[in-house]
Amino acid sequence: MKNRNNIRTICLLISCILVTVVFNSCKTTQQSVDYKDLSYLYNPTKSPINPQFNIINNTDESSVLSVRFSASDLFFSEANPQNVPTAEIVITVKLYNLSQAKALADTALSNLSIVKEKGKPEYVFDIPLAVEKGNEYLAEVKVLDRLRLLVSQNFVQFNTLSYTNRYNFRIQGHFDKNELFSPVLRIDEYINVIYTRGHVDSLFVSFYKPFKEVPDPPSMLLPEKTLDYDPLKVVAIPYSDSLPMMFPKEGIYLCSIDRNIKDGVTFFNFGPTYPKITTPEVMIEPLAYLATQDEMAEMKSSVKPKAALDDFWIKCGGNVDKSRELIRIFYTRVMYSNYYFTSYKEGWRTERGMIYIIYGPPDKVYKTTDGESWGYKKPVVKSKWGGRFTVSDSYLFFNFKKRENIFSNNDFYLSRSETLITLWDKAIASWRKGIVFRLDNPKGI
């Protein structure tokens, strides 16, 4: 037993040294790197590690952080004594208590050797965290791929303020019993809703119609359009943790343990193809950012929506080949907006989605406990002082504030008063001329 404990201690020290070496080696080889910049989180070309996270409050003293890796994101190598495809991952967690001046509440380290299993699409690992009742928390999670020497930093906020909020429910697939990490469900997907904080007799499901508004341009100082209507229907169902539930109709579903409590876990049905954009009718919707109201009305009322859609893009691109490239870039950004920014509405309908689609992935992303700031690099400015030239980088920043609501923990709004110069009209004009807009690419592509 003593030898086993010594081995565990040695392994833990080696893992800590590896993490330190990776972080410090970056510092010594790339002095110009901005370590606070998290833009890779929203750029699929920069982030090969894309874990998903979920938090469940099991007791007043313990919460569980679940980490999900897609098999396609992991790097498996047979360069080991067993000659078995294995991924080597280190997860470190620092848990901060936001209710106590961001005091460090707990830490955790998991050293994972993940053996590849044929046909297995995902790998999920649970990390227990020590918490106290009645607080807000921020988990800083760093994931190190030891084989590729890649690091991903993520932030997960949650709270222990209530026994009725989303963090007290565990969701799993009805047939495979796999933990679900996304509140977006397919029209034919059966799930189990498991309440972790004791026995309840009933679940109350409130159904809200889909939110179909599109945000105004960032240059307009108007408040964001939000979900401000009541549910169309409230249905009580007998509670069972094995009851198969399915939400076939497009809309928003809030599950609560009490009819009079507007708090609980929420599910969304955004249609059969979401997050992808495939049908002409669905592809027309995001063009609200580029097209005029008359153009949108004409496309939506057309008896041949595909022909109307093609006609719009050919007018922008000037020819078929360039139009295809515009379509590829535009709708790829729409799809990733759905992946990154979905809240109680599709990701492309959010204000972060609007900026992402028109301006592209941000060059800089800085996160705080109450929001995030995106920076887009402007053309390099050169200035002469005596016999020397100096080069300075300048950025156009958009600031987003986090907003708590009962439907989603991924709801952010644009602080419009902080960005009075947005170059929105220039960006739209560029797209309409067949040029994908970038601030640091004034000549287009």
N, C-alpha and C positions, 0 to 999 in steps of 0.2 A: 504493500500500500504506500509506504514511504517513497519507494522508487518511482511509483506511478505519479505521485504528487510532484516529485522532482522533475519528471519528464514534462508534466503539464506546465510547470513553472518555466522550464527552459523554452518550450514552444511558445508560451505567451510572450516571453522576452524577445524571442526571435521575430515574432509577428510585429511587436512594437518597434523593433529596430528596422524592420523592412518598411513599415509605414513612414518612419522618420527619414530613412534614406531616400525614399521616393519623393517625399515632399521637399526635402532639403536639396536633393539633386536637381530638381526643377529650378530652385532658387539660384544655384550656382551656375547653371548653364544658360538660363534665359532671364537676364536681369531686367528686361523690359516688360516682362509679363505682369499683368494686373491680376493679382491673386484674389481680389474681391469680385472680379468680373465673373458672372455666372451665365454668360450668353450661350454657352454650350448646351444649357438646359433646353433651349428653344431652337436649337439648330441640329437637325439629325445628322448632318455631315461632320459635326464636331464632337458628338457624344455617342460613342459605341456602346456605352453602358447606360441602359434606360430602365432602372428598377422602378417598380411601383410600390406604394406604401399604403398601409392601412393601420388604424389604431382602434383598439377595443378596450374599454374599461371593464375589467373583470370583477374587481373589488374596489373598496375605498383606498386600498394601499397598493394596488397593482394594476398596471395597464400592459397590454401586449402590442408591440410594434411588429407587424408582419411585413416581410420584404419579399417581393415577387420578382424573379428573373425569368424572362423569356429565354427559351433554349437557344434561339437564334442570336441573342445578345452575348451569350457566354462563349468563351474561347476554351475549347477542350483540347488537351494535348496528351499524347501517349508517352511523353518523355518522363516517365516515372518508373520505379522499380517493378510495378505491377503490369506495365504496358497497357493500362486501361485509360480510355479517354476521360480526363479529369480536368475540371476548372478549379483554380485556386483563388478564392475570394476572401478578403478581410473586410469586415463591417465594423466600424467604430461609431459609437453613439454618445453624444453629449446632450443631456436633457436639462433644459433651463426652465426655471419657474418664473414666468413672466409676471405673476402676481406678487413676487417678492424681489423686484428690481433685477430680474434676470439672474437670480442666484442659481448656481449649479446644483441640480437636485439629484442627478444620478449619471453614471457612465456605464457603458457596456462595450464589450469586444467579442466578436465572433469570428473565428478562424475556420473557414469552410473549405473542405475538399469535396467538390460536387462531382460525383461519378455520373457520366452520361448514361441515361436509360433510353433505349430505343423507343421511339414513338412518344416520348414524354414531352409535352409542349412547354411546360413551365416548372419552376422549382420555387417552393415557398418555405421561408424560414421565419420562426417566431423568436422575438427578443423581448424578454420581460423587463419592465421598467418600474421602479419604485416611485409612487406618486402619493399625493395627499388630496383629500376631498376639498373641493371648492377653489381650485386654482386653474389658471391657464398656463399651458406649457408650449415650449418649442423644442423639438428634437432636431439636432444637427447631425445628419447621417452622412458619413463618408464611406464610399465603397471603393476598395482597391482591388483591381485585377492584377494579381502578382505576376502572372505570366506575361502580360502585355505592358505592365507598369503604367496602367491607366487609372486615374482617380476621378470619381464623380462625387460632388458634394450636393446634398439635398437638405431641404428644411421642411419639417412636418409639424404643423400646429394642431393642437387639440386642447381639450379642457376636461375638467372633472367637476364642472359647476352644477350638473344636473343629472338625475337618474333617467331622464326622458329624452335626452338628445341623441344624435346619431351615433355617438361613440359608445352607446350601450347596446348596440345591435350588431350581431354577426350575421352575415349573409353568405349562403352557400348554394351551390347548384343542387337541385333536388335529386338528380340521378347520380352524379359523380361525387357529390359531397365535397366539392372543391370550393375553397374560399374565393369569393368574388371581390375584386378590387375596384370595379367601376360601377357607378349607379345607373349607367346606361344599359338597358336590357333590350334584347331582341324581341320581336313580336311573338315568338313561339318558345321563349325561354322560361322554364320552370325553376323557381327558386324556393328556398326555405328562409324565413325570417326568424332569427333566434334572439330573443330578449335575454340579456345576460344578468339582469339585476333582480331576479326573483320571479315569482309566479304571477301571471296576469290571466284574466278570463277571456279578454277580447282584444283584437286589434281593430283600430278604426282607420279605414283607408279613405283619404280625401282625394278626389280627382279634380285636377285643374286643367282647363283647356291649354293647348300649346301656346307658348309665348312667341309671337311672330313679328315683333317690332324690330326695326333696324336702327342702330344708333346714328345720330346726326354727325356730320363731319366735325373733326376736332377743332376746326377754326370757329365753330359756332359755340358761344357760351350759353349752352342750354343744358338743363339737367338731364341725366340719363333716363331713358324710358325703362321702367321697372314693372315687375309683376305686382299689380295693385288690385287684383280682383279676387273674389271669393271662389271657393270650390263649387263646381257644378253639382257634385254629389258626394255624400259621405256614407260609407257602407261599413257596418260592423260585422266582423267575422269571428267565430270562435278561435281562440289562440291555440296553436300547437306548433312545436318547433319542427315538426315533420310535415306540416301541411303544405302541399304543393301550391304555389301561387304563380300566376302568370298575368301580365299586363298587356293585352293585345292591342289596345287602342292608343293612338298617338296622343301623348299628353304628359302630365306631371302627376305623380302619385306620392302622397305623404302618408306614411304609416305611423300612427301614434298609439299609445296605450290608453289614452283617455280622449273621449270626444271633445272635451273642453280645453284640451292642451294642444296648441299649435306648435308642436315640437316633435321630432322623431327622425326617422330615416326616410329618405326620399329616393324614388326611382323615376327614370325618364325613358320614354319611348319616343324617339325622334324619327321613326320611319324604318322601313326594312333594310335600307342600304347604308345607314349611318354607321361610321363617320365618313364613308366615301360619298362622292358626288357623281352619280352615274346617269340619271335620267335627264332629258332636256328640261323638264319642268323644274326639277331641283337645281339644275345648273343655272337657270335663269335668275333664281332668287339672289345670290351674292352679287349679281351685276348691279344691284341697287347702289353700290359704291362708285360705279363707273358711268352708268347710264342715267339719262334724264328721266323724269317721271313719265313723260310721254312715251319714251322708248320702252320703259318697263311695262307700261300699260299695253303697248302694241305687242310686245313679245308674249306677255301673259295671256292675251286674248287671241293669239294666233291659232288657227286650226292646225298649223304645222309648226309646233314649237321648236323642233330641231332645225328646220330651215331658218326660222327667225333668229335662233341662237347663232347659227353659222354665219348668217348675214351680218350680225352685229360684229363678230370677231374679224370677219374678212374686211369690213370697213375700217376697223382699227389697224389691222396688220398690213393691209394693202395687197396681200397675196396669200395663197393657201399655206405655203410653207411657214411664213412668218406668223400667220395666225395660229397655226398648230403649236408653235413654240410659246406664243403668248398664252394659249389655252393650257398647255402643260404646266407652265410656271404658276399661273393664276390659281388653277384648281388644286395643284399640289399644296399651295399655301392655304387654301380653304380647308383641305383635308387635315393638315397639321394644326390649323387653328382649332378644328374640332377635337383633335387629340389632346392638345395642350390646355385649352381655355374653356372647355365646356363647363357650364354651371347649371342653372335651371333653364338655360337656352343653349342652342347649338353654339359651339365655339366661334364660328364665323360671325355670329350675331352680337358677340360681346365687343366691348370697346378695345380690348387687347387684340381680339381677332381682326377687327377693322384695321388697326395700325399694322399688324403683322402681314395682312394680305397686300396692302397698298405699298408699304415701305420695305417689306421683307423682314427676315430674321434680324433682330437688333445686333449691333456690333458690341454693345455693352449692356449688361444687366446687373443692377445692384439691388439686393433684397434687404428689407428691414422687417421687423415684426408686424408692421402695419401697412406694408405696401412694397412696391418695386418700381425702379426707374430704368427706362430703356434709353440708350443712346445710339444715335445713327451718325456715323462719321461723315463730316463735311469734307470737301476737297482740301488737300493740304495747303496750308498758308506758309509762304516763304517770306521772310523779312530780312533786310540787310542792315547790319549794324557795324559800321566801320568796314573792315575787310572780311567780315564773317557773315555767313548766311545762317539763320536759325529757322528751324522747321517746327511748327506747332500743330497739334491736332485739336480740332474743334468738333463738337457734337451737338446735334439737335436732340434734346431730351424730352421724353414723354413720361409723366409721373402718374402711377396708378395707385389707388388706395384700396386696401382690403376692406370689404364690407361683410359683416356677419349677417346671415339670414337663415331662416329655418330650412331652406331648400338645398343649400350648397355651401361647402367650405372653400369653394374656388371662385368666389364672386369678387371682382375688382372693377372699379370705375375710374375713368380718366379724370384727373384733376386739371380741368381745362384752363383755369385761371393761371396756372403755372407755365403754360406753353401758349403764348399769344401768337407767336410766329411758327406756323406748322408747315408751310409750303404745300398745303393740301391741293390747292388749285393747280400748282405746277406739277404735282405728282399725277393727278388725274389727267391733265393735258398730255403728259408723257405717255401714259398707258393708251390714251385714245389715238396717239400718233404711232402706236406700234412699238414703243420703247418701254421696257421694264424699268421703272423708276428706281434710281439709287442716287443718294446725295453725293457720293464720292465718285460717281460715274456720269458726269454731265453730258457726255457724248452718246450715252446709251450703249446697248449691245446689239 
